[in-house]
Structure formats: structure tokens, C-alpha cells
Amino acid sequence: MGSPPLLYLAPDGLHCYRQHERTTEHDGHFASEPAGQEAFARWLGGFTAGTSFTLLVDLPDERFKIETVPHVRGPDRKRLRERRQAQIFPDTPFVAHQYLDREQSGRRDERILFAALSRPSAIVPWLDAIERNRHRLKRLVPAPFVAATVMRHLPAAPGPVLLGLLTPAGLRVSCFEGQRLLFSRLRPGSSHAQPPASQWQDEAREAHRHLLSQRLVTHSTSCTCYLLAPPMDDAASVPDTSPAQGDLHFVPQAILPLAPGTPQPSPDGEGCLPFLLHLLNNHPRLPQATPADALLSNQLSQIGLALKAAAVGILFLCWALAIVHMQEIQDLEQRRAAAKTRGDAAEHTLAALVAASPTPPYPLPQLQATLDALRRRSTASTGPEPALRQLAVALSPIADIALRRIDWSANRGADPAKDAAALGQRLILHFALPYEGARERVAHAQRILTALHTIPGARLHTQQVPVEMMATRALSPAVLKAEAQAPQLVVHLELPAATP
């Protein structure tokens, strides 16, 4: 169905407009009587539940109040503004506000404009119909704040500026300071025909006198009044130039030069309303008089939409992950099938090789036992000759060596297939050391140990050394005398198994 139509509330009832790219189409009119409200409720039944509507209120029942409050920040600013708003307008929930500026001296308090729609009974029935049909009110914007956006398209003028424009509700004159609204008043019209220029000027002068009485403008300040005329056949009734009258200077202004892309008005005489609806649709952050319960409903709806969008995003993410996992599973399944095929082929190949191999003349266990016996016999047949030759070569540089005793043994019980390092020989060597001189004994023992370390693969362990080489034994004359009677060096030498 597209975007919902914009709702426009005027003194003669509620109007519905649909905006297209270059045109604004009037979609329906519902009178303010109960019959018109019932027809509006039936019309709402044609929309999907939860549709959000924007309501532009253009009624003469408006009140404006500029208040000065202390300048605070954070949540206190909102609470202070809401408390002051409830004190000024306790009889209506439709109140909009706009921060103006700060005072130039003193505490530099902040000025706030409060704009209230002072006749709630003209608005509530329409909102009740929207709520009964399970729709939502997105925004309720007073027409003067939409007219304020017109100031962005007009030439800048010094001092306060008045803007006069015509809508189906009547002739509206608003006062602006820069682009901030200060005051607005609506003179309801009896017909959609454009009033003469004199009536525009009289209404502007009346609004200017009110501003003077409220001290919003002064006699010493010139005030420009733009007369915003739609491009209609009778637009010539507004003169092209208007002389200054008192403190007012009238300037006629056509709509099309301001916004060339504005939808063209229909021939029904809506005046500047298509332009205002265009601005309303393009400015979503205008000051609004939406009731608190409708704002809460919108916030909850936005949270619900965000949660739904997040749920949809998570669903798509899970769907994408599921597809990726399924592709990975298919890939693994293909690789498993290929590996199984290769394994089956290898198994068939091995079975063919086993079948083609000739049968040995003897059983395999018997051959393995014979091989183990040959290994043990090879180890057992190795004698001490290679070890003694290595020992003689290592000790040959020492001239005065005295080797008293050699004990030789071989490890023949080890399994060479399991522990090849266990197959080796062990020599226990007893060396006699000089009787005289402790230094000579120590030097002679160190030369022997150094020579034994030169044997390849040899591992040494000293069983007995001269007492002078023992760091943990205390020396005394009795000990030295006892050791000097029979000094000797006993070394355990382990050699690897010799190759037969």
C-alpha cells in the first residue's frame, strides 16, 4: 500500500493527503461531527495494523508562551522543562516546546517557547479512532513549526520576520526570530478562495500590534512581512510591491522559486498546504506536541522493530552458517570417501603381493629364533683383546705407569634388538701410585684419568682416588700416612661392544 497518507486537521475536519513525486493528492475528508469520525474509523480499517500516522494540526485554538528558566544540563534540563510546561498548560496534553536562546547578562537563563493546542476535544476523537484500529500516532506537529521551516528558504532579513500564508484552515501569520518561532495566529477562512491583499496586510498588522504589546518586537526595529502566495490564477491579487506601513515592510513571495521540487497544488485551493506537507515530510525532527503515551508507544514500537530486525539478522546469519557447515560436511564426506577408496585399493594391492610372495622353507618364528641365537653368539665370541688394545694405546704416553690388576667382563645377556647400548664391556683397572710426594700422586692420577678419557665411547667411574683428591674428606697426618703406605687409583671403565 506504500507509505501511509499524511493527516491534516483543520477547523472543518480531518483531511488525508497522499504525496507523490510531483503532486499532492487529496485522499479524503472527514467532518468533525461524530458521523465523520465514524467514517474515519472505517477508513482506517483498510490499513495494516500498526501503521504509523503523522498528524498536522492547523487550528486557531493555540497559545504561545515564552518562559525563562535556569540553564541546566542533562536529565535536570528535561525535568525542569516538563515541570514548567505542566504549570503553564495543565489543561491540555498537546504542548510543543522549542529552546530559543540564552540571556546575555545575569545568570544567562534560557528562554523556551511553549506552544499549546488549547482545545483537546477537537483532537482526541481522531486519536482515539487511530488507537482503536490498533494503529500508532507517529507525530503530532502544530502547523506553526512547519511554517518555521519556510524561513530556511527565504532571504535573510534584519530583525524579526513575519510570514503570512494561506491554508485550507485560513490565513496564518507567524513571527520568527531568525528561524525560531516566536508567535503565530490563525484567522479561519469561510472559503478556500484567496483573500485580497488588504486582508493579508490587516492580519499582519494585527499580529504586529500583538507582538508590540508583548514586547517581542519594538517600534525602533523594522519588521519584514513575507506574503507567501501559491501559484494560482488569482495570485495577482497580492501586489508585487507593497510600501512600508509603519514598522512593517511587505514583500510578496512565490512558492515555486523557493523550492522548485515542491509538489504542485491542486486546483481545489489548498493554498500553501502542499508546500507545508512537503516540508513536514522532509523534516522528521520538528518540534511536536505528541502525547506522552503515544511517544512511549512509538519508542516501544521502534524497540520491537529493532528486535525484529536483529532477530531476522541472526536468522540469516544462522542460515548462512548452516550452509557453510553443510558445505564443509559435504567436503569432509567426499574426502572420507576418497580416503576409503585409496585404503581399499592399498589393501587389495597388499593382499595381491602377499598372495604372489613365495612361501619360505621354514616357519617365520623358527627363522627369528635362529637370528637371535646368531646375534647372541656374535656378542659372546667377542673377547677382551680390542678393549685392551684401546687401553694400551691410551696409556702409552705415560712412561712410569704401574697397572697392577685388570678385571674384564662383557654383558652377554642383553637383547641386542631391544637395547643395543646395553651390549658392552667393563674394565676395572687398579693403578699403583708413587709412595712419596702428594703432588706427584695427584698429578700421576690426573694424567691417567685424562688418558682414559681419550678412548672413544668410554665412560669412567672412579672407585678409589688418592686422599688428596677427595674434596669431602678431612686431611690429617694420620690419614696421609695411612694412604701413603699403599696409594692406588681404581677406575671402572665401560666400553661399547666391539665389532667382531
C-alpha positions in Angstrom: 0.0 0.0 0.0 3.1 2.3 0.2 3.6 5.0 2.8 0.5 6.0 4.9 -1.1 9.3 4.0 -0.5 12.5 5.9 -3.3 13.6 8.2 -4.2 17.3 8.3 -6.6 18.6 10.9 -8.4 21.9 10.1 -11.5 23.6 11.6 -13.7 21.9 9.1 -12.5 18.3 9.9 -9.7 15.9 9.1 -8.2 15.8 5.6 -6.0 13.0 4.2 -3.3 13.6 1.6 -1.0 11.3 -0.3 2.2 12.7 -1.6 3.7 11.6 -4.9 6.9 12.8 -6.6 5.5 16.0 -8.1 1.9 16.1 -6.8 -0.2 16.1 -3.6 -3.4 14.2 -3.9 -6.4 14.8 -1.6 -7.4 11.3 -0.4 -10.4 12.1 1.8 -12.2 14.5 4.1 -13.9 13.6 7.3 -16.1 16.2 9.0 -15.6 17.0 12.7 -19.1 15.6 13.6 -19.5 12.1 15.0 -20.5 10.8 11.6 -17.3 12.0 10.1 -15.3 10.4 12.9 -17.0 7.1 12.4 -16.3 7.3 8.7 -12.6 8.0 9.5 -12.6 4.9 11.8 -13.9 2.8 8.9 -11.3 4.3 6.6 -8.5 3.3 9.0 -9.7 -0.3 8.7 -8.2 -0.5 5.3 -4.7 -0.2 6.6 -2.5 -2.9 8.1 -2.5 -2.9 11.9 0.4 -1.0 13.4 0.5 1.7 10.7 2.1 4.9 11.9 0.4 8.2 11.0 1.7 11.8 11.1 -0.9 14.5 12.0 -0.5 18.1 11.1 -2.8 20.3 13.3 -3.8 23.7 11.9 -6.4 25.0 14.4 -7.0 28.6 15.7 -7.1 27.3 19.3 -3.4 27.9 20.1 -1.5 29.5 22.9 2.1 30.6 22.9 4.2 31.4 26.0 7.9 32.3 26.2 9.4 31.4 29.6 12.8 31.9 31.2 14.2 29.0 33.2 17.7 28.4 34.7 20.2 26.9 32.3 20.9 23.3 33.4 22.3 20.2 31.6 21.5 16.6 31.5 18.3 15.0 32.8 17.6 18.0 35.1 17.0 20.1 32.0 14.2 17.9 30.8 12.6 17.6 34.2 12.7 21.4 34.7 11.1 22.0 31.3 8.4 19.3 31.9 7.6 20.8 35.3 7.3 24.3 33.9 5.2 23.1 31.0 2.7 21.3 33.3 2.4 24.6 35.4 1.7 26.7 32.3 -0.7 24.4 30.4 -2.2 21.9 32.9 -5.4 21.5 30.8 -4.0 20.0 27.6 -1.6 17.2 26.8 -0.7 18.7 23.4 2.2 21.0 24.1 5.3 21.5 22.0 8.4 23.4 23.0 11.4 24.9 21.4 14.6 26.2 23.0 15.3 29.8 21.8 18.5 31.3 23.3 20.1 32.4 26.5 20.0 35.8 28.1 23.1 37.9 27.5 23.6 39.1 31.2 23.0 37.9 34.7 22.6 34.2 35.2 22.2 33.8 31.4 18.9 31.9 31.9 17.4 30.0 29.0 14.4 31.1 27.0 11.9 28.4 25.9 8.8 28.8 23.7 5.9 26.7 24.7 3.1 26.2 22.2 -0.1 24.5 23.3 -3.2 23.3 21.4 -5.7 24.6 23.8 -8.8 22.6 22.7 -8.0 18.9 23.2 -11.6 17.9 22.4 -11.1 18.7 18.8 -8.1 16.3 18.6 -8.7 13.5 21.0 -11.6 11.7 19.0 -9.3 11.3 16.0 -6.5 9.9 18.1 -8.9 7.5 19.8 -10.0 6.2 16.3 -6.4 5.6 15.4 -5.8 3.7 18.7 -9.0 1.7 18.4 -7.9 0.4 15.0 -4.5 -0.7 16.5 -2.6 2.0 14.6 0.0 4.4 16.0 0.4 8.2 16.1 4.0 8.8 15.0 4.0 12.6 15.2 1.5 15.4 16.1 3.0 18.6 14.7 1.4 22.1 15.1 1.3 24.0 11.8 3.4 27.0 13.1 6.5 24.8 13.5 6.2 23.5 9.9 5.8 27.1 8.8 9.1 27.9 10.6 10.9 25.6 8.1 9.9 28.0 5.3 12.3 30.6 6.8 15.2 28.4 5.6 14.2 29.1 2.0 13.5 32.9 2.4 16.1 35.7 2.0 17.6 36.7 5.3 16.2 39.9 6.8 17.3 42.1 9.7 15.2 41.9 12.9 12.0 39.9 13.4 10.2 38.5 10.4 6.5 37.9 9.8 5.3 35.2 7.4 1.8 35.2 6.1 0.5 32.1 4.2 -2.9 30.6 3.3 -4.0 27.1 4.1 -7.5 25.4 4.0 -7.8 26.4 7.7 -7.4 30.1 6.9 -4.8 32.9 6.8 -1.9 32.3 9.2 0.6 34.9 10.3 3.7 33.8 12.2 6.6 35.7 13.8 10.1 34.4 13.6 13.4 35.5 15.1 15.9 34.1 12.7 14.5 30.6 12.1 12.9 30.3 15.6 9.2 30.6 16.0 8.0 33.3 18.5 4.3 33.6 17.8 1.6 32.5 15.3 -2.1 33.2 14.9 -4.7 31.7 12.5 -7.7 33.6 11.1 -10.1 30.9 9.9 -11.5 31.5 6.4 -15.0 30.9 5.2 -13.9 29.6 1.9 -10.8 28.3 0.1 -10.6 31.4 -2.1 -7.5 33.5 -1.7 -8.3 36.7 0.3 -7.4 40.1 -1.1 -4.1 41.7 -0.3 -5.7 44.2 2.1 -6.9 41.4 4.3 -3.3 39.8 4.3 -1.9 43.2 5.4 -4.6 43.9 8.0 -4.0 40.5 9.6 -0.2 41.1 9.6 -0.6 44.5 11.2 -2.9 42.9 13.9 -0.3 40.3 14.6 2.4 43.0 14.7 0.4 45.1 17.3 0.1 42.0 19.5 3.9 41.4 19.3 4.5 45.1 20.3 2.2 44.7 23.3 4.1 41.5 24.3 7.4 43.4 23.8 8.6 40.7 21.3 9.3 43.5 18.9 9.9 47.2 19.3 8.9 50.3 17.4 12.5 51.1 16.7 13.1 47.8 14.9 11.9 47.3 11.3 10.0 44.2 10.6 9.7 42.4 7.2 6.5 40.6 6.4 6.7 37.9 3.6 3.4 37.2 2.0 3.7 33.6 0.7 1.4 33.3 -2.3 0.8 30.0 -4.1 1.0 30.0 -7.9 -2.7 30.3 -8.6 -4.6 32.2 -11.2 -5.8 34.8 -8.8 -2.3 35.3 -7.2 -2.2 38.7 -8.9 -4.4 39.9 -6.0 -1.3 40.1 -4.0 0.7 43.1 -5.2 4.2 42.7 -6.4 5.5 45.5 -4.3 4.0 46.9 -1.1 5.2 50.1 0.6 6.3 50.1 4.1 3.5 50.8 6.5 4.6 51.9 9.9 7.2 49.4 11.1 6.1 46.7 8.6 7.6 46.1 5.2 5.6 43.8 3.0 7.4 41.5 0.5 5.3 39.2 -1.8 7.0 35.8 -2.3 6.0 33.0 -4.7 6.5 29.3 -3.7 8.0 27.8 -6.8 11.2 29.9 -6.7 11.8 28.8 -3.1 11.5 25.1 -3.7 11.3 24.0 -7.4 10.8 20.4 -6.4 7.7 21.1 -4.4 4.5 19.2 -5.5 2.2 21.4 -7.5 -1.0 22.4 -5.7 -4.3 21.0 -6.8 -7.0 23.3 -8.2 -9.1 22.8 -5.1 -7.4 25.8 -3.5 -5.3 24.2 -0.7 -3.1 27.3 -0.8 0.4 26.7 0.7 -0.7 23.3 2.2 1.2 21.1 -0.4 4.3 23.1 0.3 3.9 22.6 4.1 3.2 18.9 3.7 6.3 18.6 1.6 8.3 20.3 4.4 6.7 18.2 7.1 7.7 15.0 5.3 11.3 16.2 4.8 11.9 17.4 8.4 11.4 14.5 10.8 12.8 16.3 13.8 10.4 19.2 14.1 9.0 20.2 17.5 5.9 18.1 18.2 3.0 18.0 20.6 2.7 14.2 20.6 1.2 13.0 23.9 3.4 11.0 26.3 1.6 7.7 25.9 1.9 8.0 22.1 5.6 8.7 22.4 6.1 5.7 24.6 4.1 3.6 22.2 6.4 4.8 19.4 9.5 4.0 21.4 8.3 0.5 22.2 7.4 0.0 18.6 10.8 1.1 17.5 12.4 -1.2 20.0 10.2 -4.0 18.7 11.2 -3.3 15.2 14.8 -3.2 16.1 14.5 -6.5 17.9 12.7 -8.0 14.9 15.4 -6.7 12.6 18.0 -8.2 14.9 16.2 -11.5 15.0 16.0 -11.5 11.2 19.7 -10.7 11.0 20.5 -13.5 13.4 18.3 -15.9 11.5 20.1 -15.0 8.2 23.4 -15.4 10.0 22.4 -18.8 11.3 21.2 -19.8 7.8 24.5 -18.7 6.3 26.5 -20.6 8.9 24.3 -23.7 8.4 25.0 -23.5 4.6 28.8 -23.2 5.3 28.7 -26.1 7.7 26.7 -28.2 5.3 29.3 -27.5 2.6 32.1 -28.4 5.0 30.3 -31.6 5.9 29.9 -32.5 2.2 33.6 -31.8 1.6 34.6 -34.0 4.5 32.3 -36.7 3.3 33.9 -36.5 -0.2 37.4 -36.7 1.3 36.4 -39.6 3.6 35.0 -41.5 0.6 38.2 -40.8 -1.4 40.4 -41.9 1.5 38.3 -45.1 1.9 38.7 -45.8 -1.8 42.5 -45.4 -1.6 42.6 -47.6 1.5 40.7 -50.3 -0.1 43.0 -50.1 -3.2 46.1 -50.3 -1.0 44.6 -53.3 0.9 43.9 -55.1 -2.3 47.4 -54.4 -3.5 49.0 -55.8 -0.3 46.8 -58.8 -0.5 47.9 -59.4 -4.0 51.6 -59.0 -3.0 51.1 -61.5 -0.1 49.5 -63.9 -2.4 52.3 -63.6 -5.0 55.1 -63.9 -2.5 56.7 -67.4 -2.3 56.3 -69.4 0.9 59.6 -69.6 2.9 61.0 -73.1 3.5 60.9 -72.6 7.3 58.4 -71.0 9.5 59.0 -67.4 10.5 59.1 -68.0 14.2 61.9 -70.6 13.7 63.9 -68.1 11.5 63.5 -65.3 14.1 64.8 -67.7 16.9 67.8 -68.6 14.7 68.6 -64.9 14.1 68.5 -64.1 17.8 70.8 -67.0 18.6 73.3 -65.8 16.0 73.3 -62.3 17.5 73.9 -63.7 21.0 76.7 -65.9 19.7 78.4 -62.9 17.9 78.3 -60.9 21.1 79.6 -63.8 23.3 82.5 -64.5 20.9 83.9 -61.0 21.4 86.9 -61.1 23.7 88.9 -58.5 25.7 91.6 -58.0 23.0 90.0 -54.9 21.4 89.4 -53.2 24.7 93.0 -54.0 25.9 94.4 -52.6 22.7 92.4 -49.3 23.1 93.6 -49.2 26.8 97.3 -49.7 25.7 97.1 -47.0 23.1 95.6 -44.5 25.6 98.2 -45.3 28.3 101.2 -45.5 26.1 102.2 -41.8 26.6 102.6 -42.3 30.4 106.1 -43.8 31.0 106.0 -44.7 34.7 102.5 -46.2 34.9 102.0 -49.2 37.2 98.9 -51.2 36.3 98.5 -53.9 39.0 95.2 -55.5 38.1 92.6 -55.7 35.3 89.1 -57.2 35.7 87.3 -57.6 32.4 83.6 -58.5 31.9 81.0 -58.4 29.0 77.2 -58.0 29.1 76.1 -61.0 27.2 72.5 -61.4 28.4 71.1 -58.2 26.8 68.8 -58.4 23.8 70.6 -56.5 21.0 67.3 -55.9 19.2 65.8 -54.1 22.2 68.8 -52.3 23.8 71.9 -52.1 21.6 73.6 -49.7 24.1 73.5 -52.5 26.8 76.0 -54.6 24.8 79.4 -53.5 26.0 82.5 -54.4 28.1 83.6 -53.3 31.5 87.1 -53.0 32.8 88.1 -52.5 36.4 91.7 -51.0 36.5 93.9 -50.9 39.6 96.8 -48.4 39.2 99.7 -48.1 41.8 100.7 -44.5 42.6 104.0 -43.2 43.9 104.6 -43.5 47.6 106.5 -40.3 48.0 105.0 -36.9 47.4 101.4 -35.9 47.5 101.7 -33.7 44.4 103.3 -36.4 42.4 100.4 -38.8 43.3 97.8 -36.3 42.3 99.5 -35.4 39.1 100.1 -39.0 38.2 96.4 -39.9 38.8 95.2 -36.9 36.7 97.4 -38.0 33.8 95.9 -41.5 33.9 92.3 -40.2 34.0 93.0 -37.8 31.2 94.5 -40.6 29.1 91.4 -42.9 29.7 89.1 -40.1 28.6 90.7 -40.2 25.2 89.2 -43.7 24.5 86.2 -43.3 22.1 82.9 -44.0 23.7 84.5 -44.7 27.2 82.6 -43.9 30.4 84.7 -43.6 33.6 83.8 -44.0 37.2 86.5 -43.7 39.9 86.1 -46.2 42.7 89.2 -45.1 44.6 91.4 -42.0 44.3 94.2 -40.5 46.4 93.1 -38.9 49.6 94.4 -35.5 48.3 91.8 -35.5 45.5 88.9 -36.1 47.8 87.2 -32.7 48.5 84.8 -34.2 51.1 87.3 -35.9 53.3 89.3 -34.1 56.0 93.1 -34.4 55.8 95.2 -35.2 58.8 98.8 -36.5 59.3 97.4 -39.9 60.3 95.2 -40.1 57.2 98.0 -39.1 54.9 100.4 -41.6 56.5 97.9 -44.4 56.1 97.2 -43.5 52.5 100.9 -43.2 51.7 101.6 -46.8 52.6 99.5 -48.2 49.7 98.4 -45.4 47.3 96.3 -46.6 44.4 93.8 -45.5 41.8 90.8 -47.8 40.9 88.8 -46.9 37.8 85.7 -48.5 36.3 85.9 -48.2 32.5 82.8 -49.1 30.4 83.4 -49.5 26.6 80.9 -50.1 23.8 80.6 -53.5 22.2 83.5 -54.2 19.8 82.7 -55.1 16.2 83.8 -58.7 15.6 
